[in-house]
Amino acid sequence: MKDFVRFEQVKKIYHMGEVDIPALIDATFSVDEGELAVIVGPSGAGKTTLLNILGGMDTLSDGKVFLGEKEISAFKERELTAYRRKEIGFVFQFYNLIPNLTALENIELAAEICDDPLDAAETLAAVGLKDRAGNFPSQLSGGEQQRVAIARALAKNPKLLLCDEPTGALDDKTGKAVLSLLQSMSKNRGMTVIIITHNSALTAMADRVIRVGSGIVTSVVQNPSPLPVEEIQW
């Protein structure tokens, strides 16, 4: 589906006492179904605000946001809760695994809140951690914990996978392995993946690059020949 994700002149203003702070100004862009899109810009550019609005974790001040035919910006709180549970997968910079649950149990917990989840053990195996199913987060490396977090998001069988600086806490080698996994999920499963980052090198792997600065979407460019992650120069 073309324009699977669509932002139309989205504004977000935070009110701090009598001061208004614009986080987004007329943000307009779209992402097609099955694409891997990278939203890139410096700290404070508005990237996380974009992601939080799309993920139903924040509201906008003006404009419209669509996922497919659904205008999620018009959802009430109960609809947003269902949307977050059933249609969106999240991958954060700092994993957010539950420390007293094993890797497999972390994934099973996420799968329990969905209508049509994937098998937890098979999803863990798909990210290369079949032999670590019984390990707790403290027994896993940073890269392994991030792969568990990705498996947890994938087990929900989401329409859209949102990734907030997913390699920010990882070394280069481990970060590339995680990005390669995300790229393969987009290519091989047709999943729409959106990654926000400050690292411009990641734009080479994207089907679509959205640049943001000072709350403004400054450019949207389709990349006809995304590079495999292994070929990216960091």
Summary of the structure (lengths in Angstrom):
residues: 234
radius of gyration: 17.3
end to end distance: 32.0
largest distance: 55.1
contacts: 769
relative contact order: 0.20
helix: 36%
strand: 28%
